[in-house]
Amino acid sequence: MKRSKNLPTIGITMGDPVGIGPEIVIKALNNQELYTICKPVIIGDSSVLKLALTLLNFNHMIINSIDDLKQGKFMSNTLDVMDISNIKTDYSKQLKSNLLKPDIKTGTAMLNYILKGIDLALKNQIQALVTCPITKTALKLAGSKFPGHTEILAHKTNTENYAMMLAGENLKVVLVTIHIPLSKVSGTLTTENIIQKIKLTNTSLKERFDIKSPKIAVAGLNPHAGEALMFGNEEKKIIAPAVKFASKQGLNVEGPLPPDTVFYQAVHGNSNDCVTNRGKYDAVICMYHDQGLIPFKLIHFKDGVNTTLGLPIIRTSVDHGTAYDIAWQGIADPSSLIQAIKMAIFQANNLHVM
């Protein structure tokens, strides 16, 4: 029995064929609940997925290869797969020795999954794009000039103002700078960029997360947020003016706040029994990658979701990598992908993009 036509269609890219992507997407879609809230379609490779089904001994699931979304069955125990690559594999006897080697072929395949997903989303043929993990090395082998998903998405959608948010039920963090050396963070920060991130976070929390009056915290860069210039002046020169500007525009924002206490104040609920119920802020703007990722992964290591703010399309992703060390062993955890799919559905319903 087909599901309601009003459910959002969610495109899920398979990620690196030699990583854990094929395994976790199958495990995630073995969750029949998802078929009651969306119409999922995998953008990937049926030949690889068949190997993964065999590995997992999921004999109850079948693959429906499609060229057009109209051919999708969108039924539990049926994987609707839009075949973008056709990686001919004969690894049934030597999975570990042969499959777990990213190369130009697998890199090209995973890049093409992303490009197809973006195209479908821009045409509103899918209402959200969920991405499984890729590797920067294979992207480079495939000739991509971009280091990862976020940069590809921004380029293909002509988006200049975007941000990476790591989101879970208990904590949401947004990064001002992402993958740069720590030694370059201070010189990269600007008041204008922080203002953009604050405004983008505020809009996204309202529109995509249905938070009517967002409360946003901005972390300082230095210990104790500089403590009256004793430990640095970035707070006074760069961060505080951004907070003041955003506040004057009517945004509920505070900062710069000491990084060692702000996450304690921002966490909602009693997560992992390591923090008590606070929930003072709906999101924390972080100055650099590990400032936000360390507390976030402490709380949401298994169920954290990466979502890109500012794009004209909805994109969520798992908050982990290709995990070659455990790939094709049948032990990868699909929790983050399941949450990424559910968050994509939640955002699509809030934005009414169907």
N, C-alpha and C positions, 0 to 999 in steps of 0.2 A: 504494500500500500504506500503510495507516494505521500509525502508530507505537504502541508499547506504551501501554496505558491507565495504566500505573504512572508514566509520565513526568509531571512537574509541568506544569500549565497556567499559562502566564505571560501576563498581560494587559499590553499595551503601549499606552499612550495616545499618540495621534498628535501631541499638542502643538499649538502655534499653526499653523493651516492655511496661513498665509502666511509662516511661517518655514521652517527646514530640516527640521522634523520629518517631513513626508511623504516627503521624499527619503531621509533617513537610515534610516527604518524599513524602506523597501523595500530599500535596499542591505544593511542588516543581515540581513534575512530572505532575501536572495539567497545567504547563507552556509548551505549545505546541512547543515553540521555541527550547527547549532542544532536542526534537526529530529530529530536522533538523541539529543538530551538534554532536549528539552522540547516542549511543544505550545503554540506561540505564537499569540496572537490579538490583532489590532489593534483598539483601541477608538477609532473615529474616523469617517471620512467616505469612502465609496467613490468619490464623484464627484471629490474632490480627489486621491485616490490614483490614479485613472485618469489624471488629468492628469500626475501625477508619473511614472507608468509610461511615458507617451508622451514626456515630457521626456527620460527616461533611455534610451529606446529598448529597454526591457526587454520585448520581445515574447514572451519565453518564460514570463512570469508572468501568472497570471490571478487575478481577484478572486472570492472566494466570500463574498457578503454573507449574514450570518446574524443571526437574532434571538435564538438560543439557542445556548449552547456545544455542545450535543449535535449541532448541525448542522455543526460544524467538521470539515474534512477533515484538517487538520494534516499536510499533505504538502508537500514541497519544491516550489517554483515555484507554489504556491497561497497567496494571501494571504487568510486567514480574517479577515473584517472585521465587527465588530459596529457597525452604523451607528447612531450617536447623533445626528449632524447630517446635513443634506442641503443643503449650501451649493451652490446652483445656480450654476455658473460657466460662463462662455463666454470663457475667457481664452486659448484656444489660439493666438491671433494677437498678444495683448498681455499676455503673462504678467507681464513686469516692471512695466509701467505700472499694471496693474490688481490683480495679486495681492498685491504687496508693501505692502499698506496695512492694518494691523490696525485693526479697528473693532469696534463692539458685536456684530456678527454673529459674527465670528471669535472674539472674546473669550468670548461666551456658549458657543460650540461647544467651545472648549478647556476651559472650566470644567466643562461637562457630561461631557466625556470623563473628567476626574478623578473627579467624583462617582460616575459609573457604575463606574469601576475600583475605587474604595474600597468600594462596595456589593458588588461581586462578590467582593472579597477578604475582607470581613467575613463573607460567607456561605460562604467557602471554596470558591467555584466556580472561583476562580483561586487558585493557591498563592503568587503574588507579583505585585506591581504594578511595572512599569517605566515611567517617565515621560519623554517627550520634552519639549524646552524650551518654555516659555511666556513671555509678557511681562506684567510687572506693570501696564503701561499698559492693555492690553486687558482684563485682569482687572477693573480699576477701571471701565472702560467698561461691563463686563457686570454691574456692581453688586456685585461681591464686596467684602467688608470685609476680606479677607485679602490680604496682599501677595504670597504665593507658595504653592508646593506644600506646604511643610513646615507652615505654619500651617493650611492647609485640612485636611491629613491629621490633625494633632493635634486640631483641633476636631471633625471628623467621627468620630474614633475615641475621643473623650473621654480623650485622653492629655495629662497635665500634665507629666510628666517625660520629655522627649525631647531628642535631640541630633543635630546634623548631623555625620556622619563623611564625610570624603573619603578614599577607599580605593583603593589600587593594590597591585600585588605587592611594591613596594619600600618604600612608606611609607603609613601611616595617621595621619590627624590628626582630632581632635575639637575642636569649637569651643565655648567657654563662652559667649561673646557672638557675635552674628552680624552682622546688618545695622543697626548703630548707628554714629553718628559716633565717631571716635577720641577726641574730647574727653569723651565720656560713658562710656567703657569703665571707667575706674577707679571711678567712682561707681556703676556697675552691678554690679561684681563682688561676690560674697558668698561666704563660706566654705561656706555650706550648698549653694549652687549648684555650686560646684566639687566638693564631695563627691558630689553627685548625678551629675555628669558622670563622675567617676572610677569610681563604682560601676556606672553604666550601661555605660560602656566595658568594664569588666572582665567583666560578665555577657555582653555582646554578643560579645566576642572569644571567650568560651568556647562559647556556644550557637550563634552564627551563623557564626563563622569557624573553629570546631574547634581553637582554641588552648587547650590543657589548662591551662597555668599562665601567664597573660598577664603581661607585664612592661610597666608603664606609666610614661611620663615626664610630668611636669607642668612646663611652661615658666613662667618668671617673666614678669612684665609689663614690667619696666624693663631697661635695659642692664645686663648682668652680673648679672641677677636682683637688682638693687638694690645689690649690693656693700656689705654692712654698713651699709645705710641711707644711703649717699652719694647714691644716685640714686632714692630713693623708698622708701616703707615698706609698700607693698601686699604685698610678699613676706612680710614678718614678720607683718603684721596679718591678712591675708586668706588668702593662698595656703598658706603653711607649715602653719597649723593644719588646713587641709583635708587636706593630705598626711599629716600626723601622725595624724589621726583615721582615715583610710582604712587607713593602715599598721597601726594598732592592731587593726583589724578583720580583719587577715590578708591584705590585698591587697598585691601586690608592686608598690609605687609609689615613685617617687623624685621629689624636687623641693622647692622650685622651682629649676629648672636654668636656666642662662644661655641665652636664646633663640638666641644666635648660634652655639652649638655643639651644642645638643640634637638638631637634625635630622640633623646629620652622624653623630651617634652612633646615631640611630634607623633610618637607611636600611638596608634589606636589599639585598644584591646590588650589582652595578656597573651602575647605571642611567645611561644617556646619557653614559657615560665621564666623568662630572663628580664622582663620589664613589666612594670605595673601600668595600669590604665591611665593614660595621660590625654592624648588626642587633642592637644592645643592647636595644632596646625594640620592643614590638609596636605601640604607638600613642603619640602625643604629644597631651596635652591642651593646647590653645592658648587664650590669654586673649581674643584678638580675631581677627576675620576674616582680615585680611591676614597676620597672624603665621603662620597655618597655611597659607593658600592660596598665598602666594608660593613657599615651598619645595616645596609639593606640586605646583604646576603647572610648576615648573621641571623636575621629574622626570616627572610624569604628565600633561603638557599634552594629549596625544591620547587616552590610555586611562584617565584618571581617572574614578572613579565616585563619585557622591554617594548615600549611603544613610542613611536616617533610623533612628536607634536609639530604642528604647523603645516603638515602636508595637506594637499587637497583630497587625499584618500586616507582611509584608515589602515594603519599598519601596526600589527603587534608581532612579537617574536618571543621565542624562548630566551631565557636569561642564562644561557650556557653555550658552550662550544660544541665542536664535532666529537669530542671525547673518543679519539682513535684508540685509546688504551682499553676501552670496554666495548668498542663498536663490533657488531656482528657476533656478539656472544649471547644475545637474548636477555641481557640484564639491565638495559638502559631504562631509566625512569621517565615516563611520559607526563609527569605532573605539571611541569612548566608549560608544556605544549597545550595540555588541556585547559589550563588557566588562560593561556594566550588566546585560544579559540573563544573561550567564554567572554574574555574582555573585548575581543573584536566584535562579538555579537552585541554586547552591552553598549559599546560605542555606536555601532550601526543603528541600534534601536533608538538611542538618544538623539542621533543626528537625523533620523528618519530618511536615510539615504536609499531606501528600497524603491 
